[in-house]
Every structure is written in C-alpha cells, then in structure tokens.
Amino acid sequence: MKQKALLFILIAMMAIATDVRAQGPETVYRKEATTFRLFAPGKARQVTLRLYNEGVGGKPCKTIKMTRDPELDNIWRATVKGDLKGKFYTFDVTGTKKHPNETPGIFARAVSVNGQRGAIIDMNDTDPEGWLDDDKPVWLAPTDWVVYEMHHRDFSIHPQSGFRYKGKYLALTEKKALRHLRRLGVNAVHILPSFDFASIDETRLDQPQYNWGYDPVNYNVPEGSYATDPYDPVCRIREFKQMVKALHTAGIRVILDVVYNHTFNIDGSNFQKTFPGYFYRKNADGTWSDGSGCGNETASEREMMRMFMFESVKYWMKEYHIDGFRFDLMGVHDIETMNFLSKMLYQMDDRMLIYGEGWSAGPCAYPAEKLAMKANVSQMPLVAAFSDDIRDALRGPFSDDTKGAFLAAIPGEEESLKAGIAAMTAHPQVDYSRVNYSKQPWALQPAQMISYVSCHDDMCLVDRLKTEMPAITTDELIRLDLLAQTAVFTSQGIPFMLSGEEMLRSKKGVHNSYNSPDSINQLDWQNLERYPQVFDYYRNLIHLRRHHPAFHMGETALIQKHLEFLPTQPCLVAFRLKDFAGDDKWEDIIVVLNANKSARTVDIPDDTWTVVCCEGVINEEGIHDFKGNKITVSPQSAVILHN
C-alpha cells in the first residue's frame, strides 16, 4: 500500500474513541481489555509484546506474538483481555528471545522509572482536582507575550530558596513561585525540556545529577526526576498537570521546549528499535548526518516523522493544556513540516505561540533552502525565531565570549540594534547592509521575532559582561544589565528573558552549563535582597511594556508609520514612537539607549516631557517633567520619556 494511504489510515487509528481516553496510538486501556498497536516496517518477521508486573527487572508475566494487520503490512496488533492497569509492557521488533531488543515504542505516554518500559494506566487517574475546568489565561496577541525561560531544577533547588518541592514540578504550584512570577509581570513560562530524557538516572535521585534535558527518550511522557515519585507512572503526569493548572490560575501560560531534531542516540533509540533507518537522515556516503551536533538528526520531511511530531505536540496541547512550543534547533527541520504543524495547531487553538532556533548546529543532509532557518522565516508566517542579531549587537558574538559590542561601548552595532528594535522587519530607516548577520529583513511581521539578550545557552548576561570587561564594577554591571533589557523590552518583537536575570543571576562564568552542578545553575534567591533595585527595574520595565501598546504594535505597517529613529551616535540608539502609536494613551514616547561611559545629549522635538525612566529607575507615573528640545542621558543607561 502506498505511504500516503498508510498515513491516512494511521491518522484514523490515532483518533480517540468517545468513551475512552487513549494511552496513545500504541496502547488503549479499558478495564476489560487493553489493545496494543505498533507501526513497524513490513519486513519485520515478528513483533513480540511482553507484559511485566514490574517497571524494572523481573521476567515477563506474559508474552504475546502480535499479528500483522491484514490490510496494512506495517501495522501490528494485539488485544489482551483482563484489567492490565498497573502492568508494564515492551515491544520487540528486531530482537530475539535470547537477545531481546525491547522498547516502549515511540508513542508511549506513560512509562516505568527511566522509561525503559511502557506503563498501562487509566489516564483519568492522572487528572488533578479541577483539571477539566482548567482554561488558558486571557487571550494574548503574539507580541503581548512576555516569556520567562526556566529550568525546573535551577528555579527552586537552592538550599535557601524557600521552596518545599525543590527541583520539582510542584515547586511551580507553591505560593512563592507564583507570587514572584506575577510580581515580575511575565505572562508565560518557557520550561526547558520536560519530556522523559536519558541523562538523569531516576533511580538515584538521592545523588546530585543535572542536565538541561536535550537528550530525548520518550517524547510524550513527563520526565520522572522532576516528580516526587518517578517509580509511579501516574505521579509524574499528575504533578505536571498540577503545575500547569497552578500557572494558568495565576494567569501565566506554559510553553514547552521540544527537541524533535535528534534523539539521545541512534541504536538505542525507540525510533531505531521500531523502524530501523527510517527516522534519521544519512549523508551521501551512508554515514549518519549530524546537523544537530548530537550524533544524529531526524528526517522531519519523511511523512511518519512529520506525523509523529504533529501528534506529539497535539497530545501535549490536548492532554497537558500546553500553550506554546519552542523548537530546539528548528533549522534542522524542513519548512514544509513547520508550516504543517503551525497551521494545524493554530486551527485547533489560535491562542498558540510557536517559535524556535532558526539555525542548526552543523550542515544537514537536506537542502538548506528547504530548512526552517532564520533566513527562511518569511516562508513560515505562523512561526517565530530567535534574533541573534539583536542579542549579539548588544553583548557581542556567540563565537567569542571575550569580545563585546554595544554594551561594552564598542561602536559598530548600532544598525543591528535598530533592526532588532524594529523586530527584524522592513523599516525605511534601517540599513540592512550594515546589520551584523541578516542583510535583509527576515520577519514579515514583528510577532516572528523573539527579542532577547540571554537564554540558557551560552553565558548568562552577568557573566558575559564580566568576561568582556574584567575590571567592571558591580554598579557598572547593574547599569549595563538594565540597559540591555531595556533594549529587549522596548523592541517590537516578542520579549524573552532567562530566569534569574531579574535577580542578577550568575553561573560563575560557565559558558555551556548543560550538565554543570546545582552550584553553577541554581538561582540564588538571596540576590533579591542583595540587589532589590534590579528586580524593581525589571518589574517596572515589564509592566511599562505591557501597559503601553506602542511597544508592541503587532503590525509591520504600524511600525513603519509610528517608529522613527532619531540620529544615531556611536554606542547610542534613540527612537520615537509617535502619534499615539498602537492607540497608546501617550502621544509620543522617546527611548534613548546610551552605552557610552560618559553622558550624551540627544536632540528631541521641543515640547513638555515627562521622564518615566532614567538612571536605573522606572516610574510609570513620572519621575520629573521638563520643557525643551534636548535630553542628556547618563552613562550606560536608558531614558524613556513621553509628552
């Protein structure tokens, strides 16, 4: 049977019956019987289903030979009578009785500790109280989102954090966490990979272990190390849902970091054990392609991989009420797949946010012009990408931690910063020939650009500034930190910040802390008391943005009409949002970003002005008024004023 016909049948198989919630397309539990289905290559001579009483160890309590569907050679089935709830299972496509090669399959949605076996559960048991009444917070236009990127363990693990559930999903249900996020003003949390990943041994959680989680094993099951009991397959699911519900109740959306571009390994992966060779790309010489930099890259252009990605994100959205997705190394995936996913998801929920890294970690075995790179974002109208243009204009290149840029008072990146402020859209006052990485606009609309200066990758902002300027003082460090975020949060894209920046976070200079210990990655909550002015500035800056639509107009045409850049100086960029931009209540808003080590004076229209930001303080009600046509901006700081 042709592949497209198979795909149609598989989609039909994925539909969930009205009287039962599916464990997934591979396992459907009912009290009277459980049905198992597996998509495996037609050349497989036999597929064995093994049932276990335990999640780890022990011999199978039952072994069943699955039968090939008479109409679909690639579909294998088995139905086992009786109530199997609480038991575990594996499939074996390529092994033997003497040398089994077991897998829970690629669609497993409940697993044993460390995810080696699938678990048979009733998904209704995973719903916390009030789950069916959970609803997304109020609708947001894309540029209204304010995204806070966090790692479960980083956020709450510090010994003096004050959290009961340190390093767990449930930490985000505690009053301290919710109060902090609400006070800060963010309306979305982006959580680093939270599916079941390989690098943490869930049986040894009494020993220090750390990883970001970009090493996928089971894509559709929450990671067990963030649960209070990884041995209980229901626990991790219920606690993840408790976290989502608590955040939603607080008015905060949840974005899931998804990693479909590679798996932890090839030979041991559930993909390879189920359908060898199909899900990965190879080079012309037959070697595995490695555009992910992790030893393999998946082939999103193949129909079953594309459908797997779609069914996976759809499942997280439906079962876990996820509000958005961040695609790791999105440049490994093909444009057609990203358009398919985004279109289908937006049809199901137009309040969704989809964005990703518009690059790969190396060359892919697929034509570059067909990949979801930043330069091709204009071909993906429902997808946003991170702007390394504005990031590196502010802090310096990714390739050299010691090299500074605008914040280090090194001239030359002013035009790149202007492009970022205009959300990498076409603007008559931005000369893209002078922009650092992009020689033409790559965003059709401002909602396609994620504006940021730091994220989990690379050094956090504080460490980067210290590395570029070894003699920097604490006062100077704080001034430049606040200046950087002022540029981010007054730009027209979607603002994004790394957790802990609001408390002057440091990772002790570690560039790539993916497996560094807690002592490097943890947020030091005592910094809120050491540097209260930093949190106050971040909080007031975020609220200023949210209260004033001029900073997030949402349409390129409006940006072109209302955003006017004032004459640029070396290491100084100034702009005016004029004529009640975005129907703002303020007629004109002027923002001046001065990274110089001395004060600078800027010509402005002659009028009576109210200053709401200067010298590291923001007060939306006004700091002071003045009348005139010039404004002097203190060193390494921003000024925001309106008439």
C-alpha positions as CSV (number, residue, x, y, z in Angstrom):
1,M,0.0,0.0,0.0
2,K,1.3,3.5,-0.8
3,Q,2.7,5.5,2.0
4,K,0.1,8.3,1.8
5,A,-2.7,5.7,2.1
6,L,-0.9,4.2,5.1
7,L,-0.6,7.7,6.6
8,F,-4.3,8.3,6.2
9,I,-5.1,5.0,8.0
10,L,-2.7,5.8,10.8
11,I,-4.3,9.2,11.4
12,A,-7.6,7.4,11.7
13,M,-6.1,5.0,14.1
14,M,-4.9,7.9,16.3
15,A,-8.4,9.1,16.8
16,I,-9.6,8.6,20.4
17,A,-12.9,6.9,21.0
18,T,-15.6,9.0,22.7
19,D,-15.9,6.6,25.6
20,V,-12.3,6.1,26.4
21,R,-9.1,8.2,26.8
22,A,-6.3,6.6,24.8
23,Q,-3.0,5.7,26.3
24,G,-1.8,6.7,22.9
25,P,-2.0,5.1,19.5
26,E,0.1,2.2,20.7
27,T,-1.8,1.3,23.9
28,V,-5.5,1.8,24.6
29,Y,-6.5,0.7,28.0
30,R,-10.0,-0.5,29.0
31,K,-10.9,-2.3,32.2
32,E,-12.0,-5.4,30.2
33,A,-9.1,-5.4,27.8
34,T,-6.1,-3.4,26.5
35,T,-5.3,-3.0,22.8
36,F,-1.7,-2.6,21.6
37,R,-0.8,-1.3,18.2
38,L,2.6,-0.7,16.7
39,F,3.8,0.9,13.5
40,A,6.8,-1.2,12.4
41,P,8.3,-2.0,9.0
42,G,6.7,-4.6,6.8
43,K,9.9,-6.5,6.6
44,A,9.7,-7.4,10.3
45,R,9.0,-11.1,10.5
46,Q,7.6,-10.9,14.0
47,V,6.7,-8.4,16.7
48,T,6.7,-9.6,20.3
49,L,4.7,-7.9,23.0
50,R,5.9,-8.6,26.6
51,L,4.0,-7.8,29.7
52,Y,5.6,-7.3,33.1
53,N,4.4,-6.9,36.7
54,E,7.3,-4.6,37.5
55,G,8.7,-1.5,35.9
56,V,12.3,-2.7,36.3
57,G,13.7,-6.2,36.4
58,G,11.7,-9.4,36.6
59,K,10.7,-11.8,33.8
60,P,7.7,-11.2,31.5
61,C,4.4,-12.4,33.0
62,K,3.0,-12.8,29.5
63,T,4.5,-12.9,26.0
64,I,2.2,-12.3,23.0
65,K,3.0,-12.6,19.4
66,M,1.4,-9.6,17.7
67,T,-0.3,-10.1,14.3
68,R,0.2,-8.0,11.2
69,D,-2.9,-6.1,10.1
70,P,-4.3,-8.0,7.0
71,E,-4.6,-4.7,5.1
72,L,-1.6,-2.8,6.4
73,D,1.7,-4.6,6.4
74,N,3.3,-2.0,8.7
75,I,0.7,-2.2,11.5
76,W,0.8,-4.9,14.2
77,R,-1.9,-5.5,16.7
78,A,-2.6,-7.4,19.9
79,T,-5.6,-7.3,22.3
80,V,-5.1,-8.7,25.8
81,K,-8.2,-9.4,27.9
82,G,-8.5,-8.6,31.5
83,D,-7.7,-5.5,33.6
84,L,-4.0,-4.7,33.0
85,K,-3.8,-1.4,34.9
86,G,-0.6,-1.2,36.8
87,K,1.4,-3.5,34.5
88,F,4.2,-2.6,32.1
89,Y,5.0,-3.6,28.5
90,T,7.6,-3.6,25.8
91,F,7.6,-4.3,22.1
92,D,10.4,-6.2,20.3
93,V,10.8,-5.8,16.6
94,T,14.4,-6.6,15.9
95,G,15.5,-8.8,18.8
96,T,15.2,-12.5,19.7
97,K,14.1,-14.5,22.7
98,K,17.7,-15.0,23.6
99,H,18.8,-11.4,22.8
100,P,15.7,-9.1,23.2
101,N,15.8,-5.6,21.9
102,E,12.9,-4.1,23.8
103,T,11.2,-0.7,23.5
104,P,8.1,1.0,24.9
105,G,7.5,2.3,21.3
106,I,7.7,5.8,20.1
107,F,4.2,6.8,21.2
108,A,4.4,5.7,24.8
109,R,2.6,8.1,27.1
110,A,3.3,6.5,30.5
111,V,6.5,4.7,31.4
112,S,8.4,3.0,34.2
113,V,11.2,4.6,36.1
114,N,13.9,5.6,33.5
115,G,11.4,5.0,30.7
116,Q,12.5,1.5,29.6
117,R,9.1,0.0,29.7
118,G,5.7,1.4,28.9
119,A,3.1,1.6,31.7
120,I,-0.5,0.7,31.4
121,I,-2.6,3.2,33.3
122,D,-6.0,4.8,33.1
123,M,-5.3,8.4,32.1
124,N,-8.4,9.6,34.0
125,D,-6.4,8.8,37.2
126,T,-3.8,11.4,36.3
127,D,-6.1,14.4,36.4
128,P,-5.7,16.6,39.5
129,E,-8.8,18.2,41.1
130,G,-10.4,20.7,38.8
131,W,-8.3,19.7,35.7
132,L,-11.3,19.5,33.4
133,D,-12.2,23.1,34.4
134,D,-8.6,24.4,33.6
135,D,-8.6,27.0,31.0
136,K,-6.0,29.2,29.3
137,P,-5.5,32.7,30.6
138,V,-7.0,35.6,28.7
139,W,-6.2,35.8,25.0
140,L,-2.9,37.5,24.1
141,A,-1.9,39.0,20.8
142,P,1.5,37.4,19.9
143,T,3.6,40.5,20.7
144,D,1.8,40.8,24.1
145,W,3.6,37.6,25.3
146,V,6.4,38.2,27.8
147,V,8.3,34.9,28.1
148,Y,10.4,33.7,31.1
149,E,12.7,30.8,30.3
150,M,13.4,28.4,33.2
151,H,14.7,25.0,34.1
152,H,12.8,23.2,36.9
153,R,15.8,22.4,39.0
154,D,17.5,25.8,38.5
155,F,14.5,27.7,39.7
156,S,13.9,26.1,43.1
157,I,16.8,23.9,44.1
158,H,18.9,26.4,46.1
159,P,19.1,25.4,49.8
160,Q,17.8,28.9,50.8
161,S,15.2,29.1,48.0
162,G,12.3,28.6,50.5
163,F,10.6,26.0,48.4
164,R,9.2,22.8,49.7
165,Y,9.4,20.9,46.4
166,K,12.9,21.8,45.4
167,G,13.7,20.9,41.8
168,K,10.2,19.5,41.1
169,Y,7.2,20.3,39.0
170,L,5.3,21.1,42.2
171,A,7.6,24.0,43.1
172,L,5.7,26.0,40.5
173,T,2.5,25.3,42.3
174,E,3.8,27.0,45.5
175,K,2.7,30.5,46.5
176,K,6.3,31.8,46.4
177,A,6.8,30.9,42.8
178,L,3.5,32.1,41.6
179,R,3.8,35.4,43.6
180,H,7.3,36.0,42.2
181,L,6.3,35.5,38.6
182,R,3.1,37.6,38.9
183,R,5.0,40.4,40.6
184,L,7.6,40.3,37.9
185,G,4.9,40.6,35.3
186,V,5.7,37.8,32.9
187,N,2.7,36.1,31.4
188,A,4.4,32.9,30.0
189,V,7.0,30.5,31.3
190,H,9.1,28.6,28.8
191,I,10.2,25.4,30.6
192,L,13.3,23.6,29.3
193,P,12.7,20.0,28.1
194,S,10.3,18.2,30.4
195,F,9.8,15.0,28.5
196,D,11.5,11.8,29.6
197,F,15.2,12.2,28.8
198,A,18.2,10.0,29.2
199,S,20.9,11.7,31.2
200,I,19.3,11.6,34.6
201,D,19.1,8.2,36.4
202,E,15.7,8.3,38.1
203,T,16.6,5.5,40.4
204,R,19.4,7.6,42.0
205,L,17.8,10.9,42.8
206,D,19.4,10.9,46.2
207,Q,22.6,11.7,44.4
208,P,23.4,15.0,42.7
209,Q,22.6,14.9,39.0
210,Y,22.0,17.7,36.5
211,N,21.2,18.1,32.8
212,W,19.2,20.5,30.7
213,G,17.4,17.6,29.1
214,Y,18.1,17.9,25.4
215,D,18.6,14.2,25.1
216,P,15.1,12.8,24.3
217,V,14.0,9.2,25.0
218,N,10.2,9.2,25.4
219,Y,8.8,12.3,23.8
220,N,5.2,12.1,25.2
221,V,5.8,11.4,28.9
222,P,7.0,14.0,31.5
223,E,10.5,13.5,32.9
224,G,10.4,11.4,36.1
225,S,13.3,13.2,38.0
226,Y,11.1,16.3,38.4
227,A,8.3,14.2,40.0
228,T,8.1,13.3,43.7
229,D,7.9,9.6,42.8
230,P,9.5,8.5,39.5
231,Y,8.5,4.9,40.1
232,D,4.8,5.7,39.9
233,P,3.8,6.2,36.3
234,V,0.8,8.3,37.3
235,C,2.7,10.6,39.6
236,R,4.8,12.5,37.0
237,I,1.8,13.0,34.8
238,R,-0.5,14.3,37.6
239,E,2.2,16.6,39.1
240,F,2.9,18.1,35.7
241,K,-0.8,18.8,35.2
242,Q,-0.9,20.3,38.7
243,M,1.9,22.7,37.7
244,V,0.1,23.7,34.5
245,K,-3.1,24.3,36.3
246,A,-1.5,26.4,39.0
247,L,0.3,28.6,36.4
248,H,-2.9,29.0,34.4
249,T,-4.8,30.0,37.5
250,A,-2.2,32.7,38.1
251,G,-2.7,34.0,34.6
252,I,0.6,32.5,33.3
253,R,0.8,30.4,30.1
254,V,3.1,27.4,29.7
255,I,5.5,26.9,26.7
256,L,7.2,23.5,26.3
257,D,10.7,23.2,24.9
258,V,10.5,20.4,22.4
259,V,13.5,18.6,20.9
260,Y,12.5,16.6,17.8
261,N,15.7,17.3,15.8
262,H,17.7,14.5,17.4
263,T,17.4,11.6,19.9
264,F,19.8,10.7,22.7
265,N,21.4,8.1,20.5
266,I,20.6,6.0,17.3
267,D,20.9,2.3,18.0
268,G,19.3,2.6,21.4
269,S,16.5,4.9,20.4
270,N,12.9,3.9,20.3
271,F,12.8,5.2,16.7
272,Q,15.6,2.9,15.6
273,K,14.3,-0.1,17.5
274,T,10.9,0.3,15.9
275,F,11.6,1.2,12.3
276,P,15.4,0.9,11.7
277,G,16.8,3.6,9.4
278,Y,13.6,5.4,8.7
279,F,13.5,8.3,11.1
280,Y,17.1,9.6,10.5
281,R,18.9,11.3,7.7
282,K,22.1,10.0,6.2
283,N,24.8,11.6,4.2
284,A,25.6,10.6,0.6
285,D,28.3,8.3,1.8
286,G,25.9,6.4,4.1
287,T,27.0,7.9,7.4
288,W,24.6,9.5,9.8
289,S,24.1,13.2,9.2
290,D,24.7,15.3,12.3
291,G,23.1,18.7,11.8
292,S,22.1,18.7,15.5
293,G,25.7,18.3,16.8
294,C,24.5,15.4,18.9
295,G,25.4,12.5,16.7
296,N,22.2,12.3,14.6
297,E,19.4,14.3,13.0
298,T,15.9,13.3,12.4
299,A,14.2,13.4,9.0
300,S,11.2,15.7,9.5
301,E,10.4,15.7,5.8
302,R,9.5,12.0,5.9
303,E,5.8,11.5,6.4
304,M,5.9,9.3,9.5
305,M,8.4,11.6,11.3
306,R,6.3,14.6,10.4
307,M,3.1,13.0,11.6
308,F,4.9,11.9,14.8
309,M,5.9,15.5,15.5
310,F,2.4,16.7,14.9
311,E,0.7,14.0,17.0
312,S,3.2,14.7,19.8
313,V,2.7,18.4,20.1
314,K,-1.0,18.0,19.6
315,Y,-1.0,15.5,22.5
316,W,0.9,17.9,24.8
317,M,-1.6,20.6,23.9
318,K,-4.7,18.5,24.5
319,E,-3.7,16.3,27.4
320,Y,-1.5,18.7,29.2
321,H,-3.0,22.1,28.1
322,I,0.3,23.4,26.8
323,D,0.0,26.9,25.4
324,G,3.0,27.1,23.1
325,F,6.1,25.3,21.8
326,R,9.8,26.3,21.4
327,F,11.5,24.1,18.8
328,D,15.1,23.3,19.6
329,L,17.4,23.7,16.5
330,M,14.4,24.4,14.3
331,G,16.8,24.8,11.4
332,V,17.2,21.0,11.3
333,H,13.5,20.7,10.4
334,D,12.1,21.4,7.0
335,I,9.9,24.4,6.2
336,E,7.0,22.2,5.0
337,T,6.8,20.4,8.3
338,M,6.9,23.6,10.4
339,N,4.2,25.1,8.2
340,F,2.1,21.9,8.5
341,L,2.5,21.8,12.3
342,S,1.8,25.5,12.9
343,K,-1.2,25.6,10.6
344,M,-2.8,22.6,12.2
345,L,-2.1,23.7,15.8
346,Y,-3.5,27.2,15.1
347,Q,-6.6,25.7,13.6
348,M,-7.1,23.9,16.9
349,D,-6.2,26.9,19.1
350,D,-5.4,30.3,17.6
351,R,-4.0,31.4,21.0
352,M,-0.9,29.2,20.4
353,L,2.7,30.5,20.2
354,I,5.3,28.7,18.1
355,Y,8.9,29.7,17.9
356,G,12.3,28.1,17.6
357,E,16.0,28.4,17.0
358,G,16.4,29.5,13.3
359,W,19.7,27.6,12.9
360,S,21.2,24.1,13.1
361,A,24.4,23.0,14.9
362,G,26.0,21.9,11.6
363,P,25.3,21.0,8.0
364,C,22.2,18.9,7.4
365,A,21.6,16.2,4.8
366,Y,18.8,18.2,3.3
367,P,18.9,21.3,1.1
368,A,19.4,24.5,3.2
369,E,16.9,26.4,1.2
370,K,14.2,24.0,2.4
371,L,15.1,24.1,6.1
372,A,13.4,26.2,8.8
373,M,16.3,28.6,9.1
374,K,16.0,32.2,10.4
375,A,16.6,33.5,6.8
376,N,13.5,31.5,5.7
377,V,11.1,32.7,8.4
378,S,9.3,34.7,5.8
379,Q,8.1,31.4,4.4
380,M,6.6,30.3,7.7
381,P,4.1,33.0,8.6
382,L,2.9,31.4,11.8
383,V,6.4,30.7,13.2
384,A,8.8,33.0,15.1
385,A,12.6,32.7,15.5
386,F,15.1,34.0,18.0
387,S,17.0,37.1,16.8
388,D,20.7,36.5,17.4
389,D,21.1,39.8,15.5
390,I,19.9,41.9,18.5
391,R,21.4,39.6,21.0
392,D,24.9,39.9,19.6
393,A,24.5,43.5,18.7
394,L,24.1,44.1,22.5
395,R,26.6,41.7,24.1
396,G,28.9,40.5,21.3
397,P,29.3,37.4,19.2
398,F,28.4,33.8,20.3
399,S,31.8,32.7,18.9
400,D,33.9,34.8,21.3
401,D,32.9,35.3,24.9
402,T,35.6,37.9,25.5
403,K,34.5,40.2,22.6
404,G,32.0,42.9,23.4
405,A,29.7,45.1,21.3
406,F,27.2,47.9,22.1
407,L,27.1,47.3,25.9
408,A,30.9,47.3,26.0
409,A,30.9,50.8,24.4
410,I,32.3,49.3,21.2
411,P,30.8,51.1,18.2
412,G,29.6,49.4,15.0
413,E,26.4,47.5,16.0
414,E,24.0,50.5,16.1
415,E,22.3,49.4,12.9
416,S,21.9,45.9,14.1
417,L,20.3,47.1,17.3
418,K,18.0,49.3,15.3
419,A,17.0,46.3,13.2
420,G,16.2,44.4,16.4
421,I,14.1,47.3,17.7
422,A,12.1,47.1,14.5
423,A,11.7,43.4,15.0
424,M,13.8,42.5,12.0
425,T,11.0,43.8,9.7
426,A,11.5,46.1,6.8
427,H,11.9,49.7,8.0
428,P,12.9,52.7,5.9
429,Q,15.5,53.9,8.5
430,V,17.2,50.5,8.9
431,D,20.1,49.9,6.5
432,Y,20.3,46.1,6.5
433,S,23.6,46.1,4.6
434,R,25.2,47.2,7.9
435,V,23.4,44.7,10.1
436,N,25.6,42.0,11.7
437,Y,24.1,38.8,10.4
438,S,21.0,39.5,8.3
439,K,21.4,41.6,5.2
440,Q,17.7,41.8,4.6
441,P,14.6,41.7,6.8
442,W,13.6,38.2,7.7
443,A,10.4,38.8,9.6
444,L,7.2,39.6,7.8
445,Q,5.5,40.7,11.0
446,P,7.0,41.6,14.4
447,A,5.5,38.5,16.0
448,Q,8.0,36.5,14.1
449,M,11.0,37.8,16.1
450,I,11.9,36.7,19.6
451,S,13.9,39.6,21.2
452,Y,16.5,38.5,23.8
453,V,19.9,39.1,25.1
454,S,20.5,35.9,27.0
455,C,19.0,32.4,27.4
456,H,20.1,29.1,28.9
457,D,22.6,28.6,26.1
458,D,25.9,30.5,26.4
459,M,26.8,32.7,29.3
460,C,24.1,34.5,31.2
461,L,24.2,38.2,30.9
462,V,26.1,39.0,34.1
463,D,28.8,36.5,33.3
464,R,29.1,37.7,29.7
465,L,29.6,41.3,30.8
466,K,32.2,40.2,33.4
467,T,34.1,38.2,30.8
468,E,34.1,41.1,28.2
469,M,35.1,43.7,30.9
470,P,37.1,42.0,33.6
471,A,37.5,45.3,35.5
472,I,33.8,46.0,35.6
473,T,32.4,47.2,38.9
474,T,29.1,46.0,40.4
475,D,27.5,49.4,39.8
476,E,28.6,49.3,36.2
477,L,27.4,45.7,35.8
478,I,24.0,46.6,37.1
479,R,23.7,49.6,34.8
480,L,24.6,47.6,31.7
481,D,22.4,44.7,32.7
482,L,19.4,47.1,33.0
483,L,20.3,48.9,29.8
484,A,20.4,45.6,27.9
485,Q,16.9,44.5,29.0
486,T,15.6,48.0,28.2
487,A,16.6,47.4,24.6
488,V,14.9,44.0,24.6
489,F,11.6,45.0,26.3
490,T,11.1,48.2,24.2
491,S,11.7,46.4,20.9
492,Q,8.7,45.5,18.8
493,G,9.1,41.7,18.8
494,I,8.2,39.1,21.5
495,P,10.4,39.8,24.6
496,F,12.1,36.8,26.2
497,M,14.3,36.6,29.3
498,L,16.3,34.0,31.1
499,S,15.1,33.1,34.6
500,G,17.1,34.7,37.4
501,E,18.3,37.7,35.3
502,E,15.8,39.7,37.5
503,M,18.0,38.8,40.5
504,L,21.4,39.4,38.8
505,R,22.0,35.7,38.1
506,S,25.5,34.3,37.7
507,K,26.6,30.9,36.5
508,K,30.2,31.6,37.7
509,G,31.4,32.1,34.2
510,V,30.4,28.7,32.8
511,H,29.6,29.0,29.1
512,N,27.8,25.7,28.5
513,S,26.3,24.6,31.8
514,Y,24.1,21.8,30.4
515,N,25.5,19.3,32.9
516,S,27.1,21.6,35.5
517,P,26.1,21.0,39.1
518,D,23.5,22.9,41.0
519,S,26.1,25.2,42.4
520,I,26.5,26.7,38.9
521,N,23.0,26.6,37.6
522,Q,20.8,27.4,40.6
523,L,19.1,30.7,41.2
524,D,20.3,32.4,44.3
525,W,17.1,33.8,45.8
526,Q,19.1,35.8,48.3
527,N,20.1,38.1,45.4
528,L,16.6,39.6,45.6
529,E,17.7,41.1,48.9
530,R,21.2,42.0,47.7
531,Y,20.1,43.7,44.6
532,P,16.5,44.8,45.1
533,Q,16.9,47.6,42.5
534,V,17.4,45.1,39.8
535,F,14.2,43.3,40.4
536,D,12.3,46.6,40.7
537,Y,13.7,47.8,37.4
538,Y,12.8,44.5,35.6
539,R,9.3,44.5,37.1
540,N,8.6,48.1,36.2
541,L,10.1,47.7,32.7
542,I,7.9,44.7,32.0
543,H,4.8,46.4,33.3
544,L,5.6,49.5,31.3
545,R,5.7,47.4,28.2
546,R,2.5,45.6,29.0
547,H,0.6,48.8,29.8
548,H,1.7,50.6,26.6
549,P,0.8,49.2,23.2
550,A,3.3,51.5,21.5
551,F,6.0,49.0,22.5
552,H,4.1,46.0,20.9
553,M,2.1,47.4,17.9
554,G,2.0,44.0,16.3
555,E,2.0,45.0,12.6
556,T,4.9,45.9,10.3
557,A,2.8,48.7,8.7
558,L,2.2,50.3,12.1
559,I,5.9,50.1,13.0
560,Q,6.8,51.8,9.7
561,K,4.3,54.5,10.4
562,H,4.9,55.2,14.1
563,L,8.5,54.1,14.8
564,E,11.0,56.9,14.0
565,F,14.7,56.6,14.7
566,L,16.5,59.7,15.9
567,P,20.0,60.4,14.7
568,T,22.3,57.7,15.9
569,Q,25.6,58.3,17.7
570,P,28.4,55.8,18.4
571,C,27.0,53.4,21.1
572,L,23.8,55.3,21.3
573,V,20.4,54.5,19.7
574,A,17.3,56.6,20.1
575,F,13.8,56.3,18.7
576,R,10.4,57.9,18.9
577,L,7.1,56.1,19.0
578,K,4.9,58.9,17.7
579,D,1.3,59.9,17.1
580,F,-0.4,57.6,19.7
581,A,1.4,54.5,18.4
582,G,-0.8,51.4,18.7
583,D,-3.5,53.6,20.2
584,D,-1.3,54.3,23.2
585,K,-2.5,56.9,25.7
586,W,0.8,58.7,25.4
587,E,1.1,60.8,22.2
588,D,4.9,60.4,21.7
589,I,7.4,58.2,23.5
590,I,11.1,58.6,23.2
591,V,13.6,55.9,24.2
592,V,17.3,56.6,24.3
593,L,19.9,53.8,24.9
594,N,23.3,55.1,25.8
595,A,26.1,52.5,26.3
596,N,28.9,55.1,26.4
597,K,30.9,55.6,29.6
598,S,30.0,59.2,29.6
599,A,26.8,61.2,29.3
600,R,25.4,62.0,25.9
601,T,22.9,64.7,24.7
602,V,20.2,63.9,22.2
603,D,18.1,66.4,20.2
604,I,14.3,65.8,20.6
605,P,11.2,67.7,19.5
606,D,10.6,70.8,21.5
607,D,7.8,70.0,23.9
608,T,6.9,69.4,27.6
609,W,8.1,65.9,28.5
610,T,7.6,63.5,31.4
611,V,10.5,61.3,32.2
612,V,9.5,57.8,33.3
613,C,12.9,56.1,33.1
614,C,16.3,57.4,34.0
615,E,19.4,56.4,35.9
616,G,18.2,52.9,36.6
617,V,14.8,53.9,37.9
618,I,11.4,53.4,36.2
619,N,8.2,55.1,37.5
620,E,5.3,54.9,35.0
621,E,3.6,57.8,36.8
622,G,6.5,60.1,36.1
623,I,9.9,60.9,37.7
624,H,10.1,64.5,36.7
625,D,8.9,66.9,33.9
626,F,10.8,69.3,31.8
627,K,10.3,71.5,28.8
628,G,12.9,71.6,26.0
629,N,14.4,70.1,22.9
630,K,17.4,68.2,24.3
631,I,17.8,65.4,26.8
632,T,21.0,64.4,28.5
633,V,21.4,60.7,29.2
634,S,23.6,59.4,31.9
635,P,26.4,56.9,31.1
636,Q,25.4,53.3,30.5
637,S,21.7,53.9,31.0
638,A,18.4,54.4,29.3
639,V,15.9,57.3,29.3
640,I,12.3,56.9,28.5
641,L,10.0,60.0,28.3
642,H,6.6,60.9,26.9
643,N,4.6,64.0,26.2
